[in-house]
Amino acid sequence: MFTPTSQGAFASTFSDASKPPTQRPVAQAEPVRHTLSGSLAAVQSTIKLLYKLGYATPTDWSQPQPTGRHNEFISVLKRRTTVR
């Protein structure tokens, strides 16, 4: 059972949302790399799905390249994302 105490650690209720906009941390864009690997059909299907979801166009991805493994291809998407 929880027993309140006047001694011990206190949790802060302060958050960035309570700061005026000029004092909030500035959102920064950082690079991120997405890698797809699998059969050519699976890679192309996933690229199309991500396009339908509005995430990236098929031309944003690199051309699928064989990895040297049987029936395996790789495609890469590099983009910048906002980190808060």
N, C-alpha and C positions, 0 to 999 in steps of 0.2 A: 504494500500500500504506500502511496506517495504521501510524505509528510513535509509540508512546506517548512523552510528554514530561513532564517535571516542571515545565516552565514554560508559561505561557499561561493561558488562561481556564479556569475550572472551572465545571461545571454544578452547580447546586444540586439536591439530591435531596429537599429539604424540600417538603411539600405540606400543604394544608389538612386532609387526612384525618388527619395525625399530630397535629393540634391537639386539645386537649380540646374537647368539644361547646360549652362556654361561650365559647370563643375563635374558633369558626368563624364566618365571615360569615353573617349572618341572611339567609335567602331572602326576597326581596321580590316582591310581586305588582305587575306593571306592566300597563298597558292595551295591548291589541293589537287591531287592526281587520283583519278579513278582508273582502275585497270580491270578489263574484262578478259577472261580466258576461258576457252572451251571450244566446242566444235564451231565451225564457221556459222552454221545455222543458229546455234545458241547465242553466239556473240551478236549476230545481226538482229536476231529477235529481241534481245535485251536492249540494244540501241534503239530499235523502233518503239519498244515499250516506254523507255525513258523519254523519247520524243513525244509520245502520246500523253504522257504525264506532265509535259511542259518543262522538263528539266534541261534537256540539251537537244540540239538538232543533230541529225546524223552526220552532217558535215563538220561538226565540232570534234568528232572522234577521228583518231588516226585510222588509216586503212588497215583492216585486219591483216596481220602478218603471221605466217606459220612460225611456231616456236621450235620446230625440230622434233617435237613429239608427235606421235601418230594422231592425226585428226584433231590437233589442237592449234588454235589461233589466239592472238592477243590483239587488243585494241586499247588505246589509252586516250583519256580525256583530261586535259589540264585546264583548270579554271580558277578564278579567284572567288573566295567566299568571305562574307563579312563575319568577323569574330567579335563578339561583344564581351 
